[in-house]
Amino acid sequence: IEEWASVFATQIKRCGESLQRHSCRPVCHKYGNDGRCRFLFPHEVVESSHFESETNSVVFMCRDPNVNYFNPYILVFCRHNHDIKCILSGKGAKAAMFYISDYITKMDTKTYEMLSLL
């Protein structure tokens, strides 16, 4: 188990660096976002995960402001970039709904198939 944990930790670092690190590109500044990354990088550094009752939000720990929030198991076993967020309600939920709808409607998909994805 100790050897597995060591190999796993090494893989998290390797995959995290190659798959999760953000560097701004022209796509980050589409839609009039000239002065700021539209993906909200860099993130605010947060020492520990916590719940903010004022905003009804879960705030994840962030040690590196240019790395996407990720799940280490998904990262290592699936080896793809992803962005983990806790979306309970409010602006975050609305933004996610619009993002998913925009993403889905780019495909040649039937309406009933799109609705089943929501």
C-alpha positions as CSV (number, residue, x, y, z in Angstrom):
1,I,0.0,0.0,0.0
2,E,2.8,2.4,0.8
3,E,4.4,1.9,-2.6
4,W,1.0,2.4,-4.3
5,A,0.5,5.6,-2.4
6,S,3.9,6.9,-3.4
7,V,3.3,6.0,-7.1
8,F,-0.1,7.6,-6.9
9,A,1.2,10.8,-5.5
10,T,3.8,11.0,-8.2
11,Q,1.1,10.5,-10.9
12,I,-1.0,13.2,-9.4
13,K,1.9,15.6,-9.7
14,R,2.7,14.6,-13.3
15,C,-0.8,14.6,-14.5
16,G,-1.7,17.8,-12.6
17,E,1.2,19.7,-14.2
18,S,0.6,18.4,-17.7
19,L,-3.3,18.4,-17.7
20,Q,-4.6,20.8,-15.2
21,R,-2.2,23.8,-15.4
22,H,-3.8,26.8,-17.2
23,S,-2.0,29.2,-19.4
24,C,-4.0,31.9,-21.1
25,R,-4.5,31.7,-24.9
26,P,-6.5,33.8,-27.3
27,V,-9.7,31.7,-26.4
28,C,-9.4,33.1,-22.9
29,H,-10.1,36.6,-24.1
30,K,-13.1,36.0,-26.4
31,Y,-16.4,37.9,-26.0
32,G,-14.8,41.1,-24.9
33,N,-12.7,39.7,-22.0
34,D,-9.6,41.7,-23.1
35,G,-8.3,42.4,-19.6
36,R,-9.2,39.2,-17.8
37,C,-9.2,35.5,-18.5
38,R,-12.9,34.4,-19.0
39,F,-12.1,31.2,-17.2
40,L,-11.3,33.2,-14.1
41,F,-7.6,32.5,-13.9
42,P,-5.7,33.0,-11.8
43,H,-7.8,31.6,-8.9
44,E,-7.6,33.0,-5.4
45,V,-5.3,31.0,-3.2
46,V,-7.3,29.4,-0.4
47,E,-5.6,27.6,2.5
48,S,-8.4,25.1,3.3
49,S,-11.8,24.1,1.8
50,H,-14.8,25.5,3.6
51,F,-18.4,26.4,3.4
52,E,-19.4,30.1,3.1
53,S,-22.9,30.5,4.5
54,E,-23.3,34.1,3.1
55,T,-23.0,32.9,-0.5
56,N,-24.2,29.3,0.1
57,S,-21.0,28.1,-1.5
58,V,-18.4,25.5,-1.0
59,V,-15.0,27.0,-1.5
60,F,-12.2,24.5,-2.4
61,M,-8.7,24.7,-1.2
62,C,-6.4,26.2,-3.9
63,R,-2.6,26.1,-3.5
64,D,-1.7,27.1,-7.0
65,P,-3.8,29.9,-8.7
66,N,-3.1,28.5,-12.2
67,V,-4.3,24.9,-11.7
68,N,-7.9,23.8,-12.3
69,Y,-9.8,22.3,-9.3
70,F,-9.5,18.6,-9.8
71,N,-10.2,15.2,-8.2
72,P,-7.0,13.2,-7.9
73,Y,-8.6,9.9,-8.7
74,I,-10.4,11.1,-11.8
75,L,-7.1,12.8,-12.9
76,V,-4.9,9.8,-12.5
77,F,-7.3,7.1,-13.7
78,C,-8.9,8.9,-16.6
79,R,-5.9,11.1,-17.5
80,H,-7.9,14.1,-18.8
81,N,-8.3,17.7,-17.7
82,H,-11.4,18.6,-15.8
83,D,-12.7,21.3,-13.5
84,I,-14.5,20.3,-10.3
85,K,-17.0,22.8,-8.8
86,C,-19.7,22.6,-6.2
87,I,-22.8,24.3,-7.8
88,L,-25.6,24.5,-5.3
89,S,-27.7,27.4,-6.7
90,G,-27.5,31.0,-7.8
91,K,-25.1,32.5,-10.3
92,G,-22.9,29.4,-10.5
93,A,-25.8,27.1,-11.3
94,K,-27.1,29.5,-13.9
95,A,-23.7,29.8,-15.5
96,A,-23.3,26.0,-15.6
97,M,-26.8,25.6,-17.1
98,F,-26.0,28.1,-19.9
99,Y,-22.6,26.5,-20.5
100,I,-24.0,23.0,-20.8
101,S,-26.9,24.2,-23.1
102,D,-24.4,26.1,-25.3
103,Y,-22.1,23.1,-25.5
104,I,-24.9,20.6,-26.2
105,T,-26.5,22.8,-29.0
106,K,-23.2,22.9,-30.9
107,M,-23.7,19.2,-31.7
108,D,-26.1,17.7,-34.2
109,T,-28.3,16.3,-31.4
110,K,-32.0,15.7,-31.2
111,T,-34.0,17.8,-28.7
112,Y,-35.1,14.7,-26.6
113,E,-31.4,13.7,-26.4
114,M,-30.4,17.2,-25.2
115,L,-33.1,17.2,-22.5
116,S,-32.0,13.9,-21.1
117,L,-28.5,15.3,-20.6
118,L,-29.8,18.2,-18.5
